[in-house]
């Protein structure tokens, strides 16, 4: 009411100022937790600038071991950036019953394919958000750290048609990891055969990205050289 009253009583108040003040009254940032199923949850940050009248980018953030959405959001300050730039942030949360340390199980082969395991769960969460909010499907980004970084690599391979760009921190290619032992080797040594791993990555995404094989090989080589 104060905003409406000032608009009619204060001649100095311009229309643009009125709209800004009106937005501050009716639009507030949203930081909300959702249940995916009985085991997995996710949190979403919607900036106060979001009105639903125009499509906005989506950033998907995958946390590391022993983290959750709140911890990852606080550490990365991604919500603050979302408020400044006007995009929505999705934070999938790992189920501690599936991994007692809260790590994404990127090293199991059944979690390394499109439409299967944890990648399918993360993709479903993305679909939930794109259905609920006005998301620009050409501007969906993914970032992950540690175990979340390894899973981000898996997601990039499994869903190259979904993400415009993927950022990986303190992690790398899942390479030849199929269990905890080989996961440890990958984290210590990186890829032992970058070209083979690049070819395998290309096979896993099928025909979705016809120009991806070279990029996967080149990325694997860079990661391998940095790890040794």
VMD Tcl script that draws the C-alpha trace (Angstrom):
set ca {
  {0.00 0.00 0.00}
  {2.85 2.40 0.78}
  {4.23 1.89 -2.74}
  {0.85 2.54 -4.38}
  {0.21 5.55 -2.17}
  {3.60 7.09 -2.93}
  {3.04 6.61 -6.65}
  {-0.06 8.78 -6.57}
  {1.16 11.34 -4.05}
  {4.84 11.79 -4.97}
  {5.32 13.40 -8.41}
  {9.04 12.65 -8.31}
  {8.40 8.90 -8.31}
  {8.86 7.71 -11.90}
  {7.16 4.75 -13.52}
  {10.38 2.72 -13.58}
  {10.98 3.35 -9.89}
  {7.40 2.33 -9.20}
  {7.89 -0.98 -11.00}
  {11.08 -1.69 -9.07}
  {9.39 -0.95 -5.76}
  {6.31 -2.94 -6.75}
  {8.51 -5.93 -7.61}
  {10.20 -5.73 -4.21}
  {6.78 -5.91 -2.58}
  {5.28 -8.80 -4.54}
  {8.33 -10.80 -5.65}
  {10.67 -12.42 -3.15}
  {13.43 -14.97 -3.73}
  {12.43 -18.61 -3.25}
  {14.73 -21.14 -1.56}
  {12.67 -24.31 -1.37}
  {13.17 -28.04 -0.87}
  {11.28 -30.59 -2.96}
  {10.90 -34.36 -2.65}
  {11.80 -36.30 -5.76}
  {10.68 -39.60 -4.25}
  {10.89 -41.28 -0.84}
  {14.70 -41.06 -0.86}
  {15.98 -38.21 -3.03}
  {15.34 -34.50 -2.58}
  {16.44 -31.30 -4.29}
  {16.44 -27.58 -3.56}
  {15.74 -24.70 -5.91}
  {16.67 -21.04 -5.76}
  {14.43 -18.67 -7.70}
  {15.62 -15.04 -7.72}
  {13.30 -12.19 -6.78}
  {13.60 -10.89 -10.36}
  {11.81 -13.95 -11.75}
  {8.29 -13.16 -12.96}
  {7.59 -16.08 -15.31}
  {6.96 -13.66 -18.16}
  {10.23 -14.51 -19.90}
  {12.40 -17.63 -19.98}
  {15.54 -17.71 -17.84}
  {18.66 -19.92 -17.74}
  {18.98 -22.86 -15.36}
  {22.17 -23.81 -13.51}
  {22.37 -27.34 -12.06}
  {24.80 -27.71 -9.14}
  {26.08 -31.13 -7.99}
  {27.61 -31.11 -4.51}
  {30.55 -33.13 -3.25}
  {30.80 -35.78 -0.55}
  {29.39 -34.96 2.89}
  {27.61 -31.92 1.48}
  {24.03 -30.93 0.80}
  {22.34 -28.14 -1.11}
  {22.61 -25.62 1.75}
  {26.32 -26.25 2.24}
  {27.09 -26.16 -1.49}
  {25.04 -23.01 -2.03}
  {26.81 -21.27 0.85}
  {30.27 -22.30 -0.35}
  {29.79 -21.38 -4.00}
  {27.57 -18.32 -3.41}
  {25.68 -19.39 -6.53}
  {22.38 -18.12 -5.14}
  {23.87 -14.66 -4.74}
  {25.00 -14.73 -8.36}
  {21.58 -16.01 -9.44}
  {19.98 -13.03 -7.73}
  {22.33 -10.66 -9.55}
  {22.03 -12.29 -12.99}
  {18.45 -13.55 -12.91}
  {18.77 -17.31 -13.39}
  {17.34 -20.27 -11.45}
  {19.56 -22.76 -9.61}
  {18.79 -26.44 -9.04}
  {20.64 -28.41 -6.35}
  {20.05 -32.19 -6.55}
  {20.83 -33.80 -3.19}
  {22.39 -37.23 -2.84}
  {20.59 -39.91 -0.84}
  {22.71 -40.90 2.18}
  {21.12 -44.36 2.15}
  {22.67 -44.91 -1.28}
  {26.06 -43.63 -0.13}
  {26.86 -43.16 3.57}
  {29.24 -40.28 2.77}
  {26.72 -38.49 0.61}
  {28.84 -39.02 -2.52}
  {27.30 -39.40 -5.94}
  {28.01 -42.97 -7.06}
  {29.65 -41.95 -10.33}
  {32.02 -44.93 -10.24}
  {29.38 -47.66 -10.68}
  {28.75 -48.59 -14.28}
  {24.96 -48.61 -13.87}
  {25.22 -44.90 -12.98}
  {27.09 -44.00 -16.16}
  {24.38 -44.22 -18.80}
  {21.52 -42.12 -20.09}
  {18.16 -43.04 -18.61}
  {19.68 -45.13 -15.84}
  {20.45 -44.81 -12.12}
  {21.47 -41.47 -10.66}
  {21.88 -39.67 -14.01}
  {18.22 -40.45 -14.74}
  {17.21 -39.11 -11.31}
  {19.12 -35.86 -11.88}
  {17.58 -35.50 -15.34}
  {14.10 -36.03 -13.88}
  {14.76 -33.25 -11.37}
  {15.74 -30.97 -14.26}
  {12.52 -31.92 -16.06}
  {10.50 -31.09 -12.94}
  {12.01 -27.60 -12.83}
  {11.64 -26.92 -16.55}
  {7.97 -27.90 -16.25}
  {7.40 -25.72 -13.19}
  {9.26 -22.59 -14.27}
  {9.87 -20.69 -17.51}
  {13.30 -22.14 -18.34}
  {15.23 -21.43 -21.52}
  {16.02 -24.99 -22.66}
  {18.93 -23.72 -24.76}
  {20.60 -22.28 -21.66}
  {20.84 -25.12 -19.15}
  {24.24 -25.41 -17.49}
  {25.79 -27.94 -15.11}
  {28.59 -27.64 -12.56}
  {29.93 -30.09 -10.00}
  {32.67 -30.41 -7.41}
  {34.51 -33.53 -6.22}
  {32.07 -36.47 -6.47}
  {29.62 -34.00 -7.98}
  {32.29 -33.10 -10.53}
  {32.71 -36.71 -11.55}
  {28.94 -37.06 -11.85}
  {28.85 -33.85 -13.89}
  {31.23 -35.54 -16.32}
  {28.88 -38.54 -16.49}
  {25.91 -36.24 -17.11}
  {27.77 -34.43 -19.88}
  {28.38 -37.76 -21.61}
  {24.88 -39.13 -21.02}
  {22.97 -35.94 -21.89}
  {25.01 -33.83 -24.32}
  {21.74 -32.59 -25.82}
  {20.60 -31.07 -22.51}
  {23.52 -28.95 -21.34}
  {25.01 -25.93 -23.06}
  {28.18 -26.13 -20.94}
  {29.53 -28.16 -18.04}
  {31.99 -27.06 -15.35}
  {34.03 -29.57 -13.31}
  {36.05 -28.72 -10.20}
  {38.32 -31.05 -8.17}
  {37.28 -34.05 -10.28}
  {37.69 -35.46 -13.76}
  {36.67 -38.22 -16.13}
  {35.09 -41.35 -14.68}
  {37.43 -43.15 -17.12}
  {37.53 -46.90 -16.37}
  {35.94 -46.74 -12.90}
  {33.37 -49.48 -12.25}
  {33.68 -49.90 -8.46}
  {35.32 -48.38 -5.38}
  {38.76 -49.84 -6.16}
  {38.91 -48.55 -9.72}
  {37.40 -45.25 -8.56}
  {40.37 -44.80 -6.25}
  {42.75 -45.50 -9.13}
  {41.01 -42.95 -11.34}
  {41.20 -40.30 -8.61}
  {44.92 -41.01 -8.13}
  {46.08 -41.48 -11.72}
  {43.38 -40.12 -14.01}
  {42.79 -41.88 -17.28}
  {45.29 -44.61 -18.20}
  {44.11 -44.63 -21.81}
  {42.60 -41.25 -22.78}
  {41.79 -42.20 -26.36}
  {39.95 -45.35 -25.30}
  {38.05 -43.45 -22.62}
  {37.11 -40.78 -25.15}
  {35.78 -43.44 -27.52}
  {33.80 -45.07 -24.71}
  {32.30 -41.70 -23.78}
  {31.23 -41.21 -27.38}
  {29.60 -44.64 -27.48}
  {27.66 -43.96 -24.29}
  {25.97 -40.88 -25.74}
  {25.08 -42.78 -28.92}
  {24.19 -40.57 -31.87}
  {23.18 -37.57 -29.76}
  {26.43 -35.69 -30.30}
  {28.11 -36.55 -33.61}
  {31.00 -34.14 -33.03}
  {31.74 -35.10 -29.43}
  {34.30 -37.90 -29.78}
  {37.24 -35.59 -30.48}
  {36.26 -33.32 -27.58}
  {36.09 -36.21 -25.12}
  {39.48 -37.52 -26.23}
  {41.08 -34.09 -25.98}
  {39.55 -33.46 -22.56}
  {40.70 -36.87 -21.30}
  {44.25 -36.16 -22.46}
  {44.27 -32.79 -20.69}
  {42.94 -34.32 -17.47}
  {45.43 -37.18 -17.65}
  {48.38 -34.81 -18.09}
  {47.24 -32.65 -15.16}
  {46.81 -35.66 -12.88}
  {50.33 -37.06 -13.32}
}
mol new
graphics top color blue
foreach p $ca { graphics top sphere $p radius 0.5 }
foreach p [lrange $ca 0 end-1] q [lrange $ca 1 end] { graphics top cylinder $p $q radius 0.2 }
display resetview
